[in-house]
Amino acid sequence: MYDGPVIDPHHHLWDYGMGKHRWLMPVDGAVEALGGLDSLRRDYLVEDYLRDCAGHNIVGTVHIEALWQEDDALGETLWLEGLDKSQGVALRYVARAPLGSPEARDVIARQATVKRVVGIRGILSHHPSAPQKSFIQRPDLGFDKDWRRDVGYVGEAGLHLELMAYPYQAQAVFELAHVFPKLQIIVNHCASPIDRDEAGMARWRDALTLLASRPNIALKISNPGAYDPQWTPDSIKAVVHDCLNAFGVGRSMFGTDFPVAALQMTFAEIYTNFKEAVAHLPAADQRALFHDNARRFYRFD
């Protein structure tokens, strides 16, 4: 199995005591798509990530915005700038901006002045029949003209767009990639196979095929157990293979989504499952999935 260097292109850090991550707070109406969040209601800092990744040859990581308070989007970036970078943690950031708001253009421009910021993340994940699994209130946000206007500003600022979306939003993401063909879009978490019944998985595979048909969309195979509470090595392998069948090695990369992924899997379980799933591939392809593609997409050079 793969034993070379690894770049983890998807994880989060937070100082829980700062009170900047409302989604982690035990409040009414919390998103239930990921299950109970009690174990996440604590600090998760550089030293915590280093403890979890020990022994896995992580040579660099990308910090993905962690739903920091939206009216202080720059606050998370400034906080990250003050963290220790000596061991490769959070060398690049995908930041937050209030897409669809009058403030978005200024926030995007200011985020782009920070050298480590390489992208902006948007969230479209809405479930039509299970409100508790929805991360946003509007099912049509991906088609909103103001939201799309601000996506254009992301590209103009020289950044890429990172998206969390369910299969129900695949058409919106596909059309967005068509409207902005020069904008790199990276879809998170295997394109979120949220419904695990036969029809739901078929819907997810159709979404993968549609998304992969646009050359400016890439896929992050991250948090493979997020919507698979009864996961097995075989179920993880099947998801990984479906992702690679759609996007190929060149537009895919492996990531953890720690500490959120710890709700279902340990750090070791994530990478062991990834390594076993692609052990049949040539060494160069494995290195691309674990290291080289993330280095390219997140501009480590």
C-alpha positions in Angstrom: 0.0 0.0 0.0 1.0 3.6 -0.5 3.6 4.8 2.0 4.8 8.1 0.4 4.2 11.7 1.5 0.6 12.9 2.0 -1.0 16.3 1.8 -4.3 16.4 3.6 -6.4 18.9 1.6 -9.4 19.1 3.9 -9.4 19.6 7.7 -10.6 22.2 10.2 -9.2 23.9 13.3 -11.1 25.8 15.9 -10.8 27.4 19.4 -14.2 26.4 20.8 -14.0 28.9 23.6 -14.0 31.8 21.1 -17.6 31.1 20.3 -17.2 31.7 16.6 -18.7 28.4 15.4 -22.4 28.5 16.1 -23.0 25.2 14.3 -21.1 23.5 17.0 -23.1 25.0 19.8 -26.0 22.9 21.3 -28.8 25.1 20.0 -32.2 24.3 18.6 -32.3 23.6 14.9 -28.7 22.3 14.6 -27.9 20.3 11.5 -28.3 16.6 12.1 -26.9 15.3 8.9 -23.7 14.3 10.7 -25.3 12.9 13.8 -24.6 14.1 17.4 -21.8 16.7 17.7 -21.0 16.4 21.4 -17.5 15.0 20.7 -16.6 18.1 18.6 -17.5 20.6 21.2 -13.9 21.2 22.3 -10.8 22.9 21.0 -9.2 21.4 17.9 -5.9 23.1 17.4 -2.6 22.4 15.6 -1.4 20.1 18.4 -4.6 18.1 18.2 -4.3 17.5 14.5 -0.6 16.5 14.9 -1.6 14.0 17.5 -4.2 12.5 15.3 -2.0 12.4 12.2 1.1 11.0 13.9 2.7 8.2 11.8 0.9 9.1 8.6 3.6 11.1 6.8 1.6 14.2 6.5 3.8 16.8 4.9 1.3 19.6 4.5 -2.4 20.4 5.0 -5.1 22.7 3.7 -7.5 24.4 6.2 -11.1 24.6 5.0 -13.2 27.3 6.6 -15.1 25.9 9.5 -18.3 27.9 9.4 -16.8 30.7 11.4 -19.2 33.5 12.2 -20.2 34.8 8.8 -20.2 38.5 9.6 -16.5 38.2 10.6 -15.3 36.0 7.8 -11.8 37.6 7.8 -11.5 36.8 11.5 -10.8 33.1 10.8 -8.1 33.9 8.3 -6.4 36.3 10.7 -6.6 33.7 13.4 -5.1 31.0 11.2 -2.2 33.4 10.3 -1.2 33.4 13.9 -0.9 29.6 14.2 2.3 27.6 14.1 3.2 26.5 10.6 6.5 24.8 11.4 5.1 21.2 11.0 3.1 21.8 7.8 -0.4 22.3 9.3 -2.6 24.9 7.6 -0.1 25.9 4.9 -3.0 26.9 2.7 -6.6 28.1 3.4 -9.9 27.9 1.7 -11.7 30.9 3.3 -15.2 32.1 3.9 -17.1 34.9 2.3 -20.8 35.8 2.5 -21.6 34.9 -1.1 -24.9 36.5 -2.3 -24.5 39.6 0.0 -23.5 43.2 -0.7 -20.4 42.6 1.4 -19.1 39.6 -0.5 -17.0 41.4 -3.2 -15.0 43.3 -0.6 -14.5 40.3 1.6 -13.4 38.1 -1.3 -10.9 40.8 -2.4 -9.5 41.1 1.1 -9.2 37.4 1.6 -7.3 37.2 -1.7 -4.6 39.5 -0.3 -3.6 36.8 2.1 -1.0 34.7 0.4 -2.1 31.4 2.0 -5.7 31.9 0.8 -6.3 29.9 -2.4 -10.0 29.5 -2.5 -13.5 30.4 -1.1 -16.0 27.8 0.0 -19.7 27.9 -0.6 -22.3 25.5 0.8 -25.4 24.4 -1.2 -26.3 21.2 0.7 -30.1 21.1 1.0 -32.2 18.0 1.3 -35.7 18.3 -0.1 -37.4 15.9 2.2 -35.3 16.0 5.4 -34.9 19.6 6.7 -32.7 18.4 9.6 -30.1 17.3 7.0 -30.0 20.7 5.3 -27.1 23.0 5.9 -28.9 25.9 4.2 -32.5 27.1 4.0 -32.8 27.8 0.2 -32.9 24.8 -2.2 -32.3 27.2 -5.1 -29.3 29.1 -3.8 -27.0 27.7 -6.5 -29.2 29.5 -9.1 -29.5 32.8 -7.3 -28.2 35.7 -9.4 -26.5 37.5 -6.5 -24.8 34.3 -5.3 -23.6 33.6 -8.8 -22.4 37.1 -9.2 -20.2 36.7 -6.2 -18.9 33.4 -7.5 -17.7 35.4 -10.5 -15.8 37.7 -8.1 -14.1 34.6 -6.7 -12.6 33.8 -10.1 -11.7 37.4 -10.8 -9.7 37.4 -7.5 -7.6 34.5 -8.7 -9.2 32.0 -6.3 -11.0 28.7 -6.8 -14.4 27.8 -5.6 -14.9 25.0 -3.2 -18.4 23.6 -2.8 -20.3 21.3 -0.4 -23.4 20.0 -2.2 -25.7 17.1 -2.2 -26.7 15.2 -5.4 -29.8 17.3 -5.5 -27.6 20.3 -6.3 -25.6 18.7 -9.1 -27.4 20.5 -11.9 -26.8 23.8 -10.2 -23.1 23.0 -9.9 -22.9 21.7 -13.4 -24.4 24.9 -14.8 -22.2 27.1 -12.6 -19.1 25.3 -14.1 -20.5 26.0 -17.6 -21.2 29.7 -16.9 -17.6 30.1 -15.4 -15.5 27.7 -17.5 -12.2 29.2 -16.4 -13.1 28.9 -12.7 -11.7 25.8 -10.9 -14.4 24.2 -8.8 -13.6 21.6 -6.2 -16.6 19.5 -4.8 -16.1 18.3 -1.3 -16.8 15.0 0.5 -17.3 12.6 -2.5 -20.2 14.8 -3.7 -22.1 13.8 -0.5 -23.9 10.4 -1.0 -26.4 11.5 1.6 -29.2 8.9 0.8 -27.8 5.4 1.3 -30.7 3.4 -0.1 -30.5 2.0 -3.7 -32.3 5.0 -5.3 -30.2 7.5 -3.3 -26.9 5.9 -4.4 -28.1 5.7 -8.0 -28.9 9.4 -7.7 -25.4 10.1 -6.3 -23.7 8.2 -9.1 -25.7 10.1 -11.7 -24.6 13.3 -10.0 -20.9 12.2 -10.2 -21.3 11.6 -13.9 -22.9 14.9 -14.5 -20.3 16.9 -12.5 -17.4 15.0 -14.0 -18.5 16.0 -17.5 -17.3 19.6 -16.8 -13.5 19.7 -17.0 -13.2 22.5 -14.5 -14.7 20.5 -11.7 -12.5 18.3 -9.5 -13.5 16.0 -6.6 -12.3 15.7 -3.1 -12.7 12.2 -1.8 -13.0 13.3 1.9 -14.8 12.0 5.0 -15.8 8.8 3.4 -17.9 7.7 6.3 -19.9 11.0 6.7 -23.2 9.6 5.4 -22.4 5.9 6.0 -23.0 5.2 9.7 -22.7 1.4 9.1 -19.6 1.7 7.0 -17.4 -1.3 6.2 -14.1 -1.4 4.2 -16.1 -2.7 1.3 -18.6 0.2 1.4 -15.8 2.7 1.5 -14.0 1.0 -1.3 -17.1 1.1 -3.4 -17.6 4.8 -2.9 -13.9 5.5 -3.7 -14.1 3.4 -6.9 -17.3 5.2 -8.1 -15.6 8.5 -7.5 -12.5 7.5 -9.5 -14.6 5.9 -12.2 -16.3 9.3 -12.8 -13.4 11.8 -12.2 -10.3 9.7 -12.9 -7.1 10.0 -11.0 -6.2 13.4 -12.4 -9.1 15.3 -10.9 -9.4 13.5 -7.6 -7.7 13.7 -4.2 -8.0 12.1 -0.8 -8.7 14.2 2.4 -9.7 13.5 6.0 -12.2 16.2 7.1 -10.8 15.9 10.6 -12.0 16.4 13.2 -15.5 16.2 11.8 -14.7 12.8 10.3 -13.9 11.5 13.7 -17.6 11.2 14.3 -17.4 8.0 12.2 -13.8 7.0 11.7 -10.3 7.4 13.2 -7.6 9.1 11.2 -5.9 5.7 10.7 -9.1 4.1 9.5 -9.6 6.8 6.9 -6.1 6.5 5.4 -6.1 2.7 5.7 -9.3 2.5 3.8 -8.1 4.9 1.1 -4.8 3.0 0.7 -6.5 -0.4 0.5 -9.0 1.0 -2.0 -6.3 2.0 -4.5 -3.6 -0.5 -3.7 -4.1 -2.0 -7.2 -3.3 1.3 -9.0 0.2 2.2 -10.3 2.5 3.9 -7.7 2.3 7.2 -9.6 -1.5 7.2 -9.5 -1.5 6.6 -5.8 1.0 9.4 -5.2 -1.2 11.7 -7.3 -4.3 10.9 -5.1 -2.5 11.3 -1.8 -0.1 14.1 -2.6 0.6 15.5 -6.1 -3.0 16.6 -7.0 -3.5 18.4 -3.7 -0.1 20.1 -4.2 -1.2 21.3 -7.6 -4.8 22.3 -6.9 -3.9 24.2 -3.7 -0.8 25.8 -5.2 1.8 24.5 -2.8 4.4 25.5 -5.3 
